[in-house]
Amino acid sequence: MNYRHLLHISLLAFSYSLFTITSQAQITVSDDEVTITDSEGHEEEIEFPEFMNEDVDSLLSLYHAKTYLSIDEDCQMRDINPVFSKEVYMERLKGMPTVMEMPYNEVVQTFIDRYTGRLRKSVSFMLGASNFFIPIFEEALEVYQLPLELKYLPIIESALKPNAVSRAGAAGLWQFMVTTGKEYGLEINSLVDERRDPVRSSYAAAHYLSDLYKIFNDWNLVIAAYNCGPATINKAIHRANGEKDYWKIYPYLPKETRGYVPAFIAANYVMNYYCEHNICPMRCELPAKTDTVVVGRNVHFSQIAEVLGIELDMLRSLNPSYRKDVIPGDTKPSAIRMLPADITRFIDQQDSIFNYRTDQLLTKRTTVDVNDAPASSGSGSKARRSRGRGAKSVTVRKGDTLGAIARRYGTTVQKLRRLNGIKGNNIRAGKKIKVK
C-alpha cells in the first residue's frame, strides 16, 4: 500500500464528467498509472496497485509454483486478447453472482485491459495458484458471513504471493501493516510474522473487513478503506460534503485507492471470464496433506531438513510465518508444518535434530562469563585470571540434552564431549558433568 500526495483538482465536477461523460475523456496508460484528461483539460491520476506490476518470473520462482504448477499443454493458449464492445463487458459484469456491485466505466475497462493484456501470464499463474489459497479465503469469509467475491482481494493486494512485502512495509497475501496485523491478533516479532501465514492472515482479514462494513455499510467504501485506512475514507467523505458513494468521493482519495475498486472489479472479471480472453490456468497438482507437530525448544529449519533429508525450501513454503528459519519453541510451544511421514520421522529422531549443528545454527547465548580480572599487565595478573577460571561442574537435569546444557552455560556440545569424555549424545539425569 503506497499513498502518495493527493492531487487537488476540480473535484466533484470532474468526478461527474469522468464517470458519466466518458466519451469526452482521454485516457493515457503508463507502467505505473492511468492519467485521465477531461474535455476541459483537467487531469486525474490513478495509480495501479503495487502488485499489478509484479513480474511473472518472480511469481513462478515461488516454491509452490515450481513444485506444483505447470503449463497446461492441452490448452492452446493463444497470446491474443480479443476485443469486445463495452456492452459485452457490462453484461458480463452484471451477470456475475455477486452481492457487491460490479459497475462498468472506462476506468474499470482500463484495469480489465491490464489483466487480460500485459498481465495475462500472471493471471494464468494466479488461476493455478488460486487452488492453494481460495478455499482458505472462502472458509474465513464464510465464518464472518462476508461476500465470497472478497476472495479476490489478495489478487490485487499481493498477486497471491504469501511472502509479498510492499514498499510501505505491508506483508503477506492480505498485505497487513504491522499495527493493523497486531490489532487483529497476528503475532509479529523478529522471528515470527503471522501476516505471512495464509490461514491466520485470512481470518484476520475477514475480521477486519467485517469491522469496516460495520463502519461504512457500503462494500466499495469497505475495500477502499482496506487499502488506505478508514480515517482517510472519512476525510474524503467530509471533503465531499458528506457523500458516501465511492465514485463521488473518488477525486478526494489517494491515487492508489482511486485504482483499488476498479482493480477489484477487474480482478473479479478476469477470474470469471479468463477463457473468453484466451487465458489458460496453469495446471495445478495439489500438494499432499500436511500436519503439524509442536516443539517446546528452538529448532532451526536446517536442523530438520538436513537430519530428515527434506527440502529446506519446502519447510519455508509450508511455514512462511517463521522469518529467520528458526522455530522459537523456547518462547512458547510452536508448531511446525510438514508432511505426515516427515512428522513421524521428526518425532522418532527429535533428539538428533535438536542436537545437530546447534552451536552453528542456534548461536544466541543463554549466559556469558564476565571477565572481572583486573586490567593490568604481568604474570601475576595472568595467574589471577587463570585461578578465576577454575573447573565447574553441574548436575544433569531430567530431560536435559548436551545441546540444552551447552546453550545454558555458553559453551558448545563439542567442548562438553571433550571435557567429559562423552561419545554420542546420551547423558544421564543426576550425573555431574563439567561445563568449563
C-alpha positions in Angstrom: 0.0 0.0 0.0 1.6 3.2 -1.1 -0.2 6.5 -0.5 1.2 9.4 -2.5 0.2 13.1 -2.2 -3.4 13.7 -3.3 -3.8 15.8 -6.4 -6.2 18.8 -5.9 -8.4 19.3 -8.9 -11.9 20.4 -9.7 -13.3 17.6 -7.6 -17.0 16.8 -7.8 -17.4 18.4 -11.2 -14.6 16.4 -12.6 -15.9 13.2 -11.0 -19.2 13.8 -12.8 -17.5 14.3 -16.2 -15.3 11.3 -15.7 -17.9 8.7 -15.0 -20.9 10.0 -16.9 -19.4 11.6 -20.0 -16.5 9.1 -20.6 -16.6 9.6 -24.4 -15.1 13.1 -23.7 -12.3 11.8 -21.6 -8.9 10.9 -22.9 -7.1 8.0 -21.1 -3.3 7.6 -21.1 -1.8 4.5 -19.6 1.8 4.2 -18.4 3.6 1.4 -16.5 2.5 2.7 -13.1 -0.6 4.8 -13.5 -3.5 5.9 -15.6 -4.0 9.6 -16.5 -7.5 10.8 -17.4 -7.9 14.2 -19.1 -11.4 15.6 -19.4 -12.8 17.9 -22.1 -11.7 21.0 -20.1 -8.1 19.8 -19.7 -8.4 18.7 -16.1 -6.1 15.7 -15.3 -6.7 12.9 -12.9 -4.0 10.4 -12.0 -4.9 6.8 -10.9 -2.1 4.6 -9.7 -2.1 0.9 -10.4 -1.9 -1.2 -7.2 1.7 -2.1 -6.5 1.4 -5.8 -7.2 -0.4 -5.2 -10.5 3.2 -4.6 -11.7 4.6 -7.9 -10.4 6.8 -9.7 -12.9 5.6 -13.1 -13.7 9.1 -14.6 -13.3 9.1 -13.6 -9.7 5.7 -15.4 -9.2 6.9 -18.6 -11.0 10.1 -18.6 -8.7 7.9 -19.3 -5.7 8.4 -22.9 -4.2 4.8 -23.9 -4.7 4.8 -22.6 -8.2 7.9 -24.5 -9.2 6.7 -27.7 -7.4 3.0 -27.9 -8.1 2.2 -25.6 -11.1 2.9 -26.3 -14.8 1.8 -25.0 -18.1 -1.3 -26.9 -19.4 0.0 -28.3 -22.7 -3.5 -29.4 -23.6 -4.8 -25.9 -23.5 -4.0 -23.9 -26.7 -3.3 -20.6 -25.1 -3.1 -18.0 -27.8 -1.4 -14.8 -27.0 -4.3 -12.8 -28.5 -6.6 -10.7 -26.4 -10.0 -10.4 -28.2 -11.7 -7.1 -28.5 -15.3 -6.8 -27.2 -17.8 -4.0 -27.1 -18.4 -2.2 -23.8 -21.9 -3.7 -23.8 -20.4 -7.2 -23.6 -18.3 -6.2 -20.6 -21.3 -4.5 -19.0 -23.4 -7.7 -19.5 -20.7 -10.0 -18.1 -20.1 -7.8 -15.0 -23.9 -7.7 -14.5 -24.1 -11.5 -14.8 -21.6 -12.4 -12.1 -23.3 -13.8 -9.0 -22.1 -11.2 -6.5 -23.5 -9.2 -3.6 -21.1 -6.4 -4.2 -21.9 -4.2 -7.2 -19.6 -4.5 -10.3 -20.3 -1.5 -12.4 -18.7 -0.7 -15.7 -16.9 2.5 -16.7 -13.8 3.4 -18.7 -11.6 3.2 -15.7 -12.7 -0.4 -14.9 -12.2 -1.1 -18.6 -8.6 0.1 -18.4 -7.9 -2.3 -15.5 -9.6 -5.2 -17.3 -7.3 -4.5 -20.3 -4.3 -4.6 -18.0 -5.2 -8.0 -16.6 -6.2 -9.5 -19.9 -3.3 -8.0 -21.9 0.0 -7.2 -20.2 -0.7 -9.4 -17.1 -2.2 -12.4 -18.9 0.7 -14.7 -17.9 0.4 -13.5 -14.3 -3.3 -14.3 -14.5 -2.5 -17.8 -15.7 -0.3 -18.2 -12.6 -2.9 -16.8 -10.3 -5.6 -19.0 -11.7 -3.4 -22.0 -10.9 -2.3 -20.8 -7.5 -5.8 -20.0 -6.5 -6.3 -23.7 -5.9 -4.0 -23.4 -2.9 -5.5 -20.3 -1.4 -9.1 -19.7 -2.5 -10.5 -22.5 -0.3 -8.8 -20.9 2.7 -10.1 -17.4 1.8 -13.6 -18.7 1.3 -13.7 -20.5 4.6 -12.6 -17.4 6.5 -15.1 -15.2 4.7 -17.9 -17.7 5.4 -17.1 -17.6 9.2 -17.7 -13.8 9.2 -20.6 -14.1 6.7 -19.0 -11.9 4.1 -19.4 -11.8 0.3 -17.3 -14.5 -1.2 -16.2 -12.2 -4.0 -13.8 -10.7 -1.5 -11.7 -13.8 -2.0 -10.2 -12.0 -5.0 -8.9 -9.1 -2.9 -5.5 -10.8 -2.4 -5.1 -10.8 -6.2 -4.7 -7.1 -6.2 -3.1 -6.9 -2.8 -0.3 -9.4 -3.3 -0.7 -11.3 -6.7 -1.1 -14.4 -4.4 2.5 -14.2 -3.1 2.5 -15.3 0.6 5.8 -13.6 1.2 4.9 -10.4 -0.6 6.2 -7.2 1.1 5.1 -3.8 -0.2 7.1 -0.6 -0.4 5.2 0.7 2.7 6.0 -2.5 4.7 2.7 -4.3 4.4 3.2 -8.1 4.2 1.5 -11.3 3.2 -1.3 -12.3 1.0 -3.6 -9.8 2.6 -0.9 -7.1 2.9 -1.4 -6.2 6.6 0.6 -3.3 8.1 2.2 -4.2 11.4 -0.1 -2.1 13.6 -3.3 -3.5 12.0 -2.0 -7.0 12.0 -1.3 -6.9 15.7 -4.7 -5.3 16.3 -6.3 -8.3 14.7 -4.3 -10.9 16.7 -1.4 -11.7 14.4 1.9 -12.3 16.1 4.6 -10.2 14.7 8.2 -10.0 16.1 11.7 -10.6 14.9 11.3 -14.3 14.5 7.6 -14.7 13.7 5.3 -12.8 11.2 1.9 -14.3 11.0 0.9 -11.8 8.3 2.6 -14.4 6.0 0.5 -17.3 7.3 -2.3 -17.9 4.8 -4.8 -19.2 7.3 -4.2 -16.8 10.2 -4.0 -13.8 8.0 -7.2 -14.8 6.1 -9.2 -14.9 9.3 -7.7 -11.6 10.5 -8.5 -10.0 7.1 -12.1 -11.3 7.3 -12.5 -9.9 10.8 -11.1 -6.5 9.7 -13.4 -6.4 6.6 -16.3 -7.2 8.8 -15.5 -4.4 11.2 -15.1 -2.0 8.2 -18.5 -2.9 7.0 -20.0 -2.0 10.4 -18.5 1.4 10.0 -19.4 2.2 6.3 -22.2 -0.2 5.4 -21.0 0.0 1.8 -18.7 -2.6 0.2 -17.0 -0.1 -2.2 -16.0 2.0 0.8 -15.0 -1.0 2.8 -12.4 -2.2 0.2 -11.2 1.3 -0.3 -10.8 1.7 3.4 -8.9 -1.7 3.4 -6.4 0.0 1.1 -5.9 3.4 2.7 -7.5 3.1 6.1 -10.9 4.2 7.5 -9.6 7.6 8.6 -8.7 8.5 5.0 -12.1 7.5 3.8 -13.8 9.6 6.5 -11.7 12.6 5.4 -12.8 12.1 1.8 -16.4 11.8 2.8 -16.1 15.1 4.8 -14.5 16.9 1.9 -17.2 15.7 -0.4 -19.9 17.3 1.8 -21.0 14.0 3.4 -21.3 12.0 0.2 -20.8 8.3 0.9 -20.7 7.0 -2.7 -17.2 5.8 -3.6 -17.5 7.2 -7.1 -18.4 10.6 -5.8 -15.6 10.8 -3.2 -13.2 9.3 -5.7 -11.3 12.5 -6.5 -10.5 13.1 -2.8 -8.8 9.7 -2.4 -5.1 8.8 -2.7 -4.0 7.8 -6.2 -3.7 4.1 -5.4 -7.1 4.0 -3.7 -8.7 5.5 -6.8 -7.4 2.5 -8.7 -8.3 0.0 -5.9 -12.1 -0.5 -6.6 -11.6 -0.6 -10.4 -8.8 -3.2 -9.9 -11.0 -5.3 -7.6 -13.8 -5.3 -10.2 -11.3 -6.1 -12.9 -9.9 -9.0 -10.8 -13.4 -10.5 -10.3 -14.0 -10.1 -14.1 -10.8 -11.8 -15.2 -11.1 -14.7 -12.7 -14.5 -15.4 -14.1 -14.0 -14.7 -17.8 -10.4 -15.7 -18.5 -11.4 -18.3 -21.1 -13.1 -15.6 -23.2 -9.7 -13.8 -23.3 -7.7 -16.9 -24.3 -6.0 -17.2 -20.9 -5.3 -20.8 -19.7 -4.9 -21.5 -16.0 -1.6 -23.2 -15.1 -2.2 -26.9 -14.3 -2.2 -27.4 -10.6 -1.2 -30.6 -8.7 -2.4 -30.1 -5.2 0.2 -30.9 -2.6 -0.1 -33.8 -0.3 -2.0 -33.3 3.0 0.2 -31.8 5.8 0.0 -31.8 9.6 1.8 -30.0 12.4 3.9 -31.0 15.4 4.5 -28.7 18.3 8.0 -28.1 19.6 9.0 -26.7 23.0 12.5 -25.8 22.1 14.2 -23.6 19.5 14.9 -25.5 16.3 16.3 -24.3 13.0 14.8 -25.3 9.7 18.3 -26.6 8.6 18.4 -29.0 11.5 15.2 -30.6 10.4 15.9 -30.5 6.7 19.4 -32.0 7.0 18.7 -34.7 9.5 15.5 -35.8 7.8 16.8 -35.2 4.3 13.9 -33.0 3.1 14.0 -29.7 1.1 14.7 -26.6 3.1 12.5 -24.6 0.6 9.6 -26.9 1.3 9.8 -26.2 5.0 9.9 -22.5 4.3 6.9 -22.7 1.9 4.9 -24.7 4.5 5.9 -22.4 7.3 6.1 -18.9 5.9 5.5 -17.1 9.2 9.0 -18.0 10.6 11.1 -15.1 9.3 14.6 -16.4 10.2 14.2 -20.2 9.7 14.0 -20.5 13.5 11.0 -22.0 15.3 11.0 -20.2 18.7 9.9 -23.1 20.9 11.9 -21.7 23.8 9.5 -18.7 23.8 6.3 -20.7 23.7 5.2 -24.1 22.2 5.3 -23.6 18.4 4.0 -25.6 15.5 6.0 -26.8 12.5 4.0 -27.9 9.4 5.3 -30.9 7.5 4.1 -34.0 5.5 2.7 -36.6 7.9 5.5 -39.1 7.1 8.1 -36.4 7.9 6.3 -35.7 11.2 6.6 -39.3 12.2 10.4 -39.3 11.4 10.8 -36.0 13.3 9.3 -37.5 16.4 11.5 -40.5 16.2 14.7 -38.5 15.6 14.0 -35.3 17.5 17.0 -35.7 19.9 19.3 -36.0 16.9 17.6 -33.0 15.3 17.8 -30.8 18.4 21.5 -31.6 18.8 22.5 -31.3 15.2 24.9 -28.4 14.5 23.4 -26.5 17.4 26.5 -24.4 18.1 26.5 -23.3 14.4 22.7 -22.7 13.7 21.5 -21.5 17.1 24.2 -19.2 18.2 22.3 -16.9 20.6 24.0 -17.5 24.1 21.9 -18.0 27.2 24.6 -16.9 29.6 28.1 -15.3 29.2 31.1 -15.1 31.6 32.2 -11.6 32.5 36.0 -11.0 32.7 36.2 -9.5 36.2 40.0 -9.8 36.5 42.0 -6.5 37.0 43.1 -5.0 33.7 46.8 -5.0 34.5 49.9 -6.4 32.9 52.4 -9.0 34.2 52.4 -12.7 35.1 50.6 -12.1 38.4 47.6 -10.8 36.6 47.6 -13.7 34.3 47.8 -16.1 37.2 44.8 -14.4 39.0 42.8 -14.7 35.8 43.7 -18.3 35.4 42.7 -19.1 39.0 39.4 -17.3 38.4 38.5 -19.7 35.6 38.6 -23.0 37.5 36.7 -26.1 36.5 32.9 -26.0 37.0 30.5 -29.0 37.2 26.7 -29.1 37.0 24.1 -31.8 37.6 22.2 -33.0 34.6 18.5 -32.3 34.9 15.8 -34.6 33.8 15.1 -34.0 30.0 18.5 -32.2 29.5 20.5 -32.7 26.4 24.0 -31.7 25.6 22.7 -29.0 23.3 20.5 -27.5 26.1 23.3 -27.6 28.6 25.7 -26.0 26.1 23.3 -23.1 25.4 22.6 -22.7 29.2 26.3 -22.3 30.0 27.5 -20.5 26.9 29.6 -23.4 25.5 29.4 -26.0 22.7 28.4 -29.6 22.5 31.9 -30.5 21.2 33.6 -28.9 24.3 31.2 -30.7 26.7 32.1 -34.0 25.0 35.8 -33.3 25.2 35.7 -32.2 28.9 33.7 -35.3 29.9 34.9 -38.0 27.5 31.4 -38.4 26.1 30.8 -40.1 22.8 27.5 -39.5 21.1 24.6 -37.6 22.8 23.5 -39.8 25.7 23.7 -38.3 29.2 22.0 -39.5 32.4 19.9 -37.3 34.7 21.5 -36.8 38.1 25.1 -37.2 36.8 27.6 -34.4 37.2 29.4 -33.1 34.1 32.0 -30.4 33.6 30.9 -27.3 31.7 34.3 -25.4 32.0 
